[in-house]
């Protein structure tokens, strides 16, 4: 089976600091890949390269069978992206914002309008369709961002902490949306620090530290190798972090004045 995303010997440096040290990944159609690692491990750099936001790197990346260096724009019509920190056009309304983005993807205005209202209704914010985004809560802005990443029915979704600010009901809806999209053959590249969510939604988990892949497999495979039933514990084992109990005690002791 040909890979929908193929990363070969990906390296990226900032001056003398090598952030990515030879990443190799083959991602298949329909995979939900949980891409996890400590802060500074190279997760965001990887995603930015996959999106052609960063273009100065070594190695090769093929998406939909084509090297993105040859055409860094063409494939973008078939992908969606939710960044960790997004700058929305807050002076616009969702109607204006989603029509603007849908138009970039070549959608008809009436199709955008119909889909946008229906999708906002599912997330419980339809009544705010013509309100200024600047008046929205963080969760409402996140919902608009999620809708904007999917309204054009992309084949690949890149999600960086997509649950930020969402209420529990919306989290449950989004997790089920991702499962159903995967069943339809959509590929999801999901980066998050929330281990229990990654554990539950991912068909494959890739753990990166210091620019290198430490583990790659399903949760069951990682669990069998590391003899632990929690992705959080497996993460701590593989990254060498086992000071959380002592650090928490010190913190509590300090604020308690002891």
HELIX and SHEET records of a PDB file:
HELIX    1   1 UNK A   43  UNK A   50  1                                   8    
HELIX    2   2 UNK A   74  UNK A   78  5                                   5    
HELIX    3   3 UNK A   94  UNK A  104  1                                  11    
HELIX    4   4 UNK A  109  UNK A  122  1                                  14    
HELIX    5   5 UNK A  126  UNK A  128  5                                   3    
HELIX    6   6 UNK A  133  UNK A  135  5                                   3    
HELIX    7   7 UNK A  138  UNK A  150  1                                  13    
HELIX    8   8 UNK A  168  UNK A  183  1                                  16    
HELIX    9   9 UNK A  195  UNK A  201  1                                   7    
HELIX   10  10 UNK A  219  UNK A  226  1                                   8    
HELIX   11  11 UNK A  231  UNK A  239  1                                   9    
HELIX   12  12 UNK A  244  UNK A  255  1                                  12    
SHEET    1   A 4 UNK A  17  UNK A  27  0                                        
SHEET    2   A 4 UNK A   5  UNK A  14 -1                                        
SHEET    3   A 4 UNK A  58  UNK A  63 -1                                        
SHEET    4   A 4 UNK A  66  UNK A  67 -1                                        
SHEET    1   B 6 UNK A  79  UNK A  82  0                                        
SHEET    2   B 6 UNK A 156  UNK A 160  1                                        
SHEET    3   B 6 UNK A 187  UNK A 191  1                                        
SHEET    4   B 6 UNK A  32  UNK A  36  1                                        
SHEET    5   B 6 UNK A 204  UNK A 209  1                                        
SHEET    6   B 6 UNK A 212  UNK A 217 -1                                        
END                                                                             
